[in-house]
Amino acid sequence: MGSFFVIGSKPYNNNTGDRSLSVGLNRTASDAMESLFDEALQKRYPTIQEKLMMYLPMDQVCFEALSKEGFNLAVKQIQAKTGSEIKVK
């Protein structure tokens, strides 16, 4: 079994359906993501990394625990590690 990654919630709109932004990954994929997050954040931003991974014992990685600034900083650091340029609002 892998981990469940909670990213946040979609903005309210006319839909009353599920607003959650989350994904469940198999163990191989979740281990790779956890390693990436550790590599990108642990040395320079240990508080952000700790908040992100605080539910890991329950197989959850939760971006919702971060402030807006912390979220954006985490995304930028992860992008820097992967060489991607995904735009985040």
C-alpha positions in Angstrom: 0.0 0.0 0.0 1.2 3.5 -0.8 0.5 7.0 0.6 -2.3 9.4 0.1 -1.2 12.9 -0.9 -3.6 15.8 0.1 -2.8 18.9 -2.0 -5.7 21.1 -1.0 -9.2 22.0 -2.2 -10.6 23.3 -5.5 -12.2 26.8 -5.3 -15.9 27.0 -4.8 -18.0 27.2 -8.0 -21.5 26.1 -9.1 -20.5 22.4 -8.7 -21.4 20.9 -5.4 -19.3 17.8 -5.9 -16.1 16.8 -4.3 -13.6 19.7 -4.0 -10.6 17.9 -2.7 -7.4 17.7 -4.6 -5.7 14.5 -3.6 -4.3 11.3 -5.0 -3.4 7.9 -3.7 -0.1 6.5 -5.0 1.3 3.0 -4.8 4.3 2.3 -2.5 6.9 2.7 -5.2 5.6 6.1 -6.4 4.9 7.4 -2.9 8.4 6.4 -1.7 9.9 8.3 -4.7 7.8 11.4 -3.9 8.7 11.2 -0.2 12.4 11.0 -1.2 12.0 14.0 -3.5 10.3 16.1 -0.8 13.0 15.2 1.7 15.8 16.0 -0.8 14.2 19.3 -1.8 13.2 20.6 1.6 15.0 18.9 4.6 18.3 20.9 4.6 17.1 24.4 4.0 13.4 24.3 5.1 13.1 21.6 7.8 9.9 23.2 9.3 8.1 23.1 5.9 9.3 19.5 5.3 8.2 18.5 8.8 4.7 20.0 8.4 4.3 18.3 5.0 5.3 14.9 6.3 3.7 15.1 9.8 0.9 12.6 8.8 3.4 10.1 7.1 2.9 7.5 9.9 -0.7 7.4 8.7 0.5 7.1 5.1 -0.5 10.7 4.3 1.5 13.6 2.9 -0.5 16.8 3.5 0.2 20.1 1.7 -2.9 21.6 3.5 -0.8 21.9 6.6 1.3 24.6 4.9 0.6 28.3 4.7 0.2 29.8 1.3 3.8 31.0 1.4 5.0 27.6 2.7 3.2 25.8 -0.1 4.6 28.1 -2.8 8.1 27.7 -1.3 7.8 23.9 -1.2 6.6 23.8 -4.8 9.5 26.1 -5.9 12.1 23.9 -4.1 10.6 20.7 -5.6 10.6 22.3 -9.0 14.3 23.2 -8.6 15.1 19.6 -7.7 13.3 18.2 -10.7 14.1 21.0 -13.2 10.4 21.5 -13.9 8.8 24.9 -14.4 5.2 24.3 -13.4 3.5 27.7 -12.7 1.8 28.0 -9.3 -0.6 30.8 -8.4 
